[in-house]
Amino acid sequence: MTDQVIGARILVADDQTDVARTLCSPLRKAGAQLRFVPDGQTALAEIVTRPFDLIIVDMKMPPEEWGGLWLLRRLSLDGWRIPTLVLSGEGSKQQVIEALRLGSADWIDKDAAGEELLGRCTHILRDRLEQSLELASTHLPTPLAFRLARYARTTDPDKQVTEGLHTLEAVLRFAAALGLSNPAPAPLQGIGPERLAQPSMGTWFTLCTALAQTPGCCTSFTEILSWLMPDRADRQPVQDFIKLRNDIAHGRATATPAHRDSLDLLLRRFAHRAASSWRATLAVPTSMTYDGSTYTLDVLTFTGAGKPSPATVRTEHPQVTGRMLLLTGHAPPLRLSPWLVAQATHRSGTSRCLQFDGSQRTKSGPDSTTPLKYAKADDGEDTTTAGHPGGTWQALAPWFK
């Protein structure tokens, strides 16, 4: 079976482009989306701009004599976990062993690639999709990791679609929170105050598509959206699931095994891409010191489906303790309040991550003083509405000017 190959996005790094196209023709015929690059540097540039499920790496290509090994080292050093398959044409066993040590999932002799490549790629993709939910529950930020872990634990077929739809909504909600944290808010198409006051799954989708057209959105937002919907055509399946959820809620439809299977593939493929490529950290500073040149932050990091963990980071920019941040290695910390906030629970004092969930209901609709509502991002203790500066409707006003 090669179902895992249909729609899979595969990057092929080989300086012999014509030879590579011929070798990979069985993958193309099986439904894979192939992209060819001639060297390791271009391969690195490609994975920054678009998602890939697998990278096929020729051993002997630029840069350096063994450019394949150069690329594998860079992938490892830069924190990428995208699976790789090495093509060994001129390399010795020593180079193959080094490639496997650097994390390559498999290797294949180039002379045999025409017969074996499809089967080997199918095996790697199948294994990664099977592992994707577990990997995501370890590597991704808590609002995503918790939902994907909960979905993975759901074995009742009748409940899998319900949990899957909740998980899909969580992906859209978290992506929207990052996009809305843009330091330069701009009016959003299709989203008025009344929709944001009581957001639905469709609201999060509309927000994401509107934010995708907004200049200056953070890289992590565009990455999450690309892992779920790499191309414009990929939006339609997501919209179909939003309609399915609404129809089920109103008794107009019943989920079928086909719905369950297609939703499962969508979520697993997202989880695989996200776990392979997510390199940011969701954190809240608990204290800060300054040595005259940089700030040292003691933080709690919200990674995986468990409790937050302590860590220390350095930044050139001062931060307010207690406010949720997105930390990346290539940009200043992104302040996520009021869309994502941290609050200590009453009994244990443990910090939990809360997500924006609209505003408190009022008879005349929200005004500048209306408190915002929040939902838990995990299974931690119950929390009340987060009390923090800026936690009122006034904080949302710049998006509706």
Stockholm file with secondary structure:
# STOCKHOLM 1.0

chainA/1-401         MTDQVIGARILVADDQTDVARTLCSPLRKAGAQLRFVPDGQTALAEIVTRPFDLIIVDMKMPPEEWGGLWLLRRLSLDGWRIPTLVLSGEGSKQQVIEALRLGSADWIDKDAAGEELLGRCTHILRDRLEQSLELASTHLPTPLAFRLARYARTTDPDKQVTEGLHTLEAVLRFAAALGLSNPAPAPLQGIGPERLAQPSMGTWFTLCTALAQTPGCCTSFTEILSWLMPDRADRQPVQDFIKLRNDIAHGRATATPAHRDSLDLLLRRFAHRAASSWRATLAVPTSMTYDGSTYTLDVLTFTGAGKPSPATVRTEHPQVTGRMLLLTGHAPPLRLSPWLVAQATHRSGTSRCLQFDGSQRTKSGPDSTTPLKYAKADDGEDTTTAGHPGGTWQALAPWFK
#=GR chainA/1-401 SS CCGGGTTCEEEEECSCHHHHHHHTHHHHHTTCEEEEESSHHHHHHHHHHSCCSEEEEESSCSSSSSHHHHHHHHHHHTTCCCCEEEEESSCCHHHHHHHHHTTCSEEEEGGGHHHHHHHHHHHHHHHHHHHHHHHHHHHSBHHHHHHHHHHHHCCCHHHHHHHHHHHHHHHHHHHHHHHHTCSSCCCCTTCCHHHHHSCCHHHHHHHHHHHTTSTTCCHHHHHHHHHHCSSGGGHHHHHHHHHHHHHHHTTSCCCCHHHHHHHHHHHHHHHHHHHHHCCCEEEEEEEEEECSSCEEEEEEECBSSSCCEEEEEEESSCCCTTSCEEECSSSCCEECTTTEEEEECTTTCCEEEEEEEEECCCTTCCCTTCBEEEEESSSSCCCCSCCCTTCBGGGGGGGGC
#=GC SS_cons         CCGGGTTCEEEEECSCHHHHHHHTHHHHHTTCEEEEESSHHHHHHHHHHSCCSEEEEESSCSSSSSHHHHHHHHHHHTTCCCCEEEEESSCCHHHHHHHHHTTCSEEEEGGGHHHHHHHHHHHHHHHHHHHHHHHHHHHSBHHHHHHHHHHHHCCCHHHHHHHHHHHHHHHHHHHHHHHHTCSSCCCCTTCCHHHHHSCCHHHHHHHHHHHTTSTTCCHHHHHHHHHHCSSGGGHHHHHHHHHHHHHHHTTSCCCCHHHHHHHHHHHHHHHHHHHHHCCCEEEEEEEEEECSSCEEEEEEECBSSSCCEEEEEEESSCCCTTSCEEECSSSCCEECTTTEEEEECTTTCCEEEEEEEEECCCTTCCCTTCBEEEEESSSSCCCCSCCCTTCBGGGGGGGGC
//
